[in-house]
Amino acid sequence: MHLKQIILSSLEYNLWVNEQYDKWLSDKSDVVLTSHVDSSFPSMLLTLQHILQTQEYWWSVLMERQNIAVERQEEDGLNRDQVFDSLIENSRLILNHFNALSEDELLKTLAIKNEWFSCNFSKFEYVQQLMYHAAYHRGQVVTIGRNLGIIDAPLTDYNFWNLYKDRTDIFAGMGN
C-alpha cells in the first residue's frame, strides 16, 4: 500500500467517524451536551468545538496558510449543528485536497513556528497529528458522555471501519 492510500484511508475514516458522532449526538439535548464534567474541556460540546478548531488549524497548515488565524479559538456559542456541519465540511475538504496530491507532495516538509512550538515535518505527518489529536479528544467525548449516563456511543474503531467499510449490510444506516 502506498503512502497516499494510507493517508486517504485515514482521512476517509476521520470523515466517517465525524459523521457517526453527528448521528450519535443528534438526539442529545443541549443541556446534556453542555453539562459540566471535569475533563480537558468541561463539556461534550466544548470538546467537539476544540476538535473542530484544531482540525481547522491543521488544515490551514496543510494548505500552507499559517498566517490565517483560526478565530474560532475565542468564539463561544457554536451549537451542535454548527460544530458538526463545520467539522464534516472541513473533513471533506481535507480528504478532497489530499486526494489530488501526489506522493511527492505528501512528503513535502512544512516549517511551523508559532507561540506553542516549532517543527518541520512532512504534510503526511501533520495529517497524522490531526488524526491522533481528534481520536484522543473523541475518546474524551465518549468518557464525558458515560459520566452523564450516555452509554450508546457508536463503534468507531479504525479496524472495524477498515474491515467493513465496503459492506453495506454492516454499514447500512451508519453513514457510510
C-alpha positions in Angstrom: 0.0 0.0 0.0 1.3 3.4 -0.9 1.6 6.4 1.4 -1.1 8.2 -0.4 -3.6 5.4 0.1 -2.8 5.2 3.8 -3.4 8.9 4.2 -6.6 8.8 2.1 -7.9 5.8 4.2 -7.1 7.7 7.4 -8.9 10.8 6.1 -11.9 8.8 4.9 -12.1 7.2 8.4 -11.9 10.7 10.0 -14.9 11.9 7.9 -16.8 8.7 8.7 -16.2 9.0 12.4 -17.3 12.6 12.5 -20.5 11.6 10.7 -21.0 8.8 13.3 -20.6 11.3 16.2 -23.0 13.7 14.5 -25.7 11.0 14.2 -25.0 9.7 17.7 -25.3 13.1 19.3 -28.2 14.4 17.1 -30.8 13.5 19.6 -29.0 14.6 22.7 -30.2 17.7 24.4 -28.2 20.9 24.6 -28.4 20.5 28.4 -26.6 17.2 28.1 -24.1 18.4 25.5 -23.1 21.4 27.6 -23.2 19.7 31.0 -20.0 20.3 33.0 -17.8 17.2 33.6 -14.2 17.5 34.7 -12.0 16.9 31.7 -9.6 18.8 29.4 -12.6 20.7 28.1 -15.6 20.7 30.5 -18.4 19.5 28.3 -19.0 17.3 25.3 -19.8 20.4 23.1 -16.7 22.3 24.1 -14.5 19.2 23.4 -16.1 18.8 20.0 -15.5 22.5 19.3 -11.9 22.0 20.3 -11.6 19.2 17.8 -13.0 21.4 15.1 -10.7 24.3 16.0 -7.7 22.1 15.9 -8.6 20.4 12.7 -9.1 23.9 11.1 -5.7 24.9 12.4 -4.0 21.9 10.8 -6.0 22.4 7.6 -4.5 26.0 7.4 -1.1 24.5 8.0 -1.6 21.8 5.3 -2.8 24.5 2.9 0.3 26.5 3.7 -1.7 29.4 5.0 -0.4 29.5 8.5 -0.9 33.3 8.7 -4.7 32.7 8.7 -5.8 33.0 12.3 -8.3 30.4 13.4 -10.7 32.8 15.1 -12.9 30.1 16.5 -10.4 29.7 19.3 -12.2 32.6 21.0 -15.6 32.0 19.6 -18.3 30.9 22.1 -21.7 29.7 21.4 -21.3 27.4 18.5 -24.2 24.9 18.7 -24.0 21.2 18.0 -25.2 21.6 14.4 -22.7 24.4 13.7 -19.8 22.3 15.1 -20.7 19.2 13.2 -21.6 21.0 9.9 -18.2 22.7 10.0 -16.3 19.6 11.1 -17.8 17.4 8.4 -17.4 20.0 5.7 -13.7 20.6 6.8 -13.1 16.8 6.8 -14.4 16.6 3.3 -12.2 19.5 2.2 -9.1 17.9 3.6 -9.9 14.5 2.1 -10.6 16.0 -1.4 -7.4 18.1 -1.2 -5.2 15.1 -0.3 -6.9 13.0 -3.0 -5.5 15.5 -5.6 -1.9 15.4 -4.2 0.9 13.2 -5.4 3.1 11.1 -3.1 5.9 13.6 -3.5 3.6 16.4 -2.4 2.7 14.4 0.7 6.4 14.2 1.6 6.8 17.9 1.3 8.0 19.4 4.6 6.4 22.5 6.1 8.1 24.5 8.8 5.9 25.8 11.6 6.9 28.4 14.1 4.3 29.7 16.4 3.8 30.5 20.1 3.3 26.9 21.1 6.0 25.0 19.1 8.4 25.0 16.2 8.8 22.0 13.9 9.5 20.9 10.3 7.6 17.8 9.3 6.1 16.4 6.2 2.4 17.0 5.2 1.5 13.4 5.9 2.9 13.7 9.4 0.7 16.7 10.1 -2.3 14.6 8.8 -1.3 12.0 11.4 -1.2 14.7 14.1 -4.7 15.9 13.0 -6.0 12.3 13.2 -4.4 11.3 16.5 -5.5 14.6 18.2 -9.1 14.1 17.1 -9.1 10.5 18.2 -7.8 11.4 21.6 -10.5 14.0 22.2 -13.3 11.9 20.7 -12.4 9.4 23.3 -12.9 12.1 25.9 -16.3 12.9 24.4 -17.3 9.3 25.0 -16.0 9.3 28.5 -17.8 12.6 29.3 -20.9 11.1 27.9 -20.6 8.0 30.0 -20.2 10.2 33.1 -23.6 11.8 32.1 -25.3 8.4 31.6 -24.9 8.3 27.8 -24.0 4.7 27.0 -24.9 4.4 23.4 -21.7 5.6 21.7 -21.2 4.2 18.3 -18.5 1.7 17.4 -15.9 3.8 15.6 -12.8 1.7 15.9 -10.5 2.1 12.9 -10.1 -1.6 12.4 -13.9 -2.1 12.4 -14.2 0.6 9.8 -11.3 -0.8 7.7 -12.6 -4.3 7.8 -16.2 -3.5 7.0 -16.2 -0.1 5.1 -17.3 -1.7 1.9 -20.0 -3.9 3.5 -23.4 -2.3 3.1 -25.0 -4.9 5.3 -22.8 -3.8 8.2 -22.8 0.0 7.5 -26.5 0.4 6.5 -27.7 3.4 8.4 -24.2 4.2 9.7 -23.4 7.0 7.3 -21.0 5.1 5.0 
